[in-house]
Amino acid sequence: MAEFCACASEDEVLAPVFAHMGTPLIRHVEAVTDFWCRKLLGELLPSSDLLNVHQSVHTSHPIDDCHVERWLALWQDSVDATFVGPAADRAKALAVHIAHSMRTHLSG
């Protein structure tokens, strides 16, 4: 997860969004890692409201379809490069759902 977030934070499309995040990258990595562990592995970890974080960033740096599509493409490439099997398929399918939800919630 740290490698994916580092790649995304340096991506020419996504870097400006990360610059407006307001928290150190490591804290974001921890929150996102916990989220995916809960969703994919059923681990009982503390929950953070990642949508709220993205809405907060959206107010200072709008997150639009190009950002969501780039995140989704990077995520799917990262999963494909690292994992195979049902969990990888679930991770990619969940990311598509998250991208749709993010578009819906951020566009108002």
Contacts in CASP RR format, 6 or more apart in sequence:
PFRMAT RR
TARGET T0000
AUTHOR 0000-0000-0000
METHOD contacts of the structure
MODEL  1
MAEFCACASEDEVLAPVFAHMGTPLIRHVEAVTDFWCRKLLGELLPSSDL
LNVHQSVHTSHPIDDCHVERWLALWQDSVDATFVGPAADRAKALAVHIAH
SMRTHLSG
1 29 0 8 1.000
1 32 0 8 1.000
1 33 0 8 1.000
1 36 0 8 1.000
2 26 0 8 1.000
2 29 0 8 1.000
2 33 0 8 1.000
3 78 0 8 1.000
4 74 0 8 1.000
4 75 0 8 1.000
4 78 0 8 1.000
5 25 0 8 1.000
5 28 0 8 1.000
5 29 0 8 1.000
5 32 0 8 1.000
6 25 0 8 1.000
7 74 0 8 1.000
7 78 0 8 1.000
8 14 0 8 1.000
8 18 0 8 1.000
8 71 0 8 1.000
8 74 0 8 1.000
9 15 0 8 1.000
9 18 0 8 1.000
9 25 0 8 1.000
11 70 0 8 1.000
11 74 0 8 1.000
13 66 0 8 1.000
13 67 0 8 1.000
13 70 0 8 1.000
14 67 0 8 1.000
14 70 0 8 1.000
14 71 0 8 1.000
14 74 0 8 1.000
16 61 0 8 1.000
17 57 0 8 1.000
17 61 0 8 1.000
17 63 0 8 1.000
17 67 0 8 1.000
18 25 0 8 1.000
18 28 0 8 1.000
19 61 0 8 1.000
20 57 0 8 1.000
20 60 0 8 1.000
20 61 0 8 1.000
21 28 0 8 1.000
21 53 0 8 1.000
21 57 0 8 1.000
22 57 0 8 1.000
23 53 0 8 1.000
28 53 0 8 1.000
31 48 0 8 1.000
31 50 0 8 1.000
31 53 0 8 1.000
32 50 0 8 1.000
34 43 0 8 1.000
34 45 0 8 1.000
34 46 0 8 1.000
34 47 0 8 1.000
34 48 0 8 1.000
35 47 0 8 1.000
35 48 0 8 1.000
35 50 0 8 1.000
36 91 0 8 1.000
37 43 0 8 1.000
37 45 0 8 1.000
38 44 0 8 1.000
38 45 0 8 1.000
38 47 0 8 1.000
39 94 0 8 1.000
40 87 0 8 1.000
40 90 0 8 1.000
40 91 0 8 1.000
40 94 0 8 1.000
51 101 0 8 1.000
51 102 0 8 1.000
51 105 0 8 1.000
54 63 0 8 1.000
54 102 0 8 1.000
54 105 0 8 1.000
54 106 0 8 1.000
55 105 0 8 1.000
55 106 0 8 1.000
57 63 0 8 1.000
58 106 0 8 1.000
62 106 0 8 1.000
63 102 0 8 1.000
63 106 0 8 1.000
65 103 0 8 1.000
68 99 0 8 1.000
68 102 0 8 1.000
68 103 0 8 1.000
69 99 0 8 1.000
71 99 0 8 1.000
72 95 0 8 1.000
72 96 0 8 1.000
72 99 0 8 1.000
75 91 0 8 1.000
75 92 0 8 1.000
75 95 0 8 1.000
76 92 0 8 1.000
76 95 0 8 1.000
79 88 0 8 1.000
79 91 0 8 1.000
79 92 0 8 1.000
79 95 0 8 1.000
80 88 0 8 1.000
80 92 0 8 1.000
82 88 0 8 1.000
83 91 0 8 1.000
END
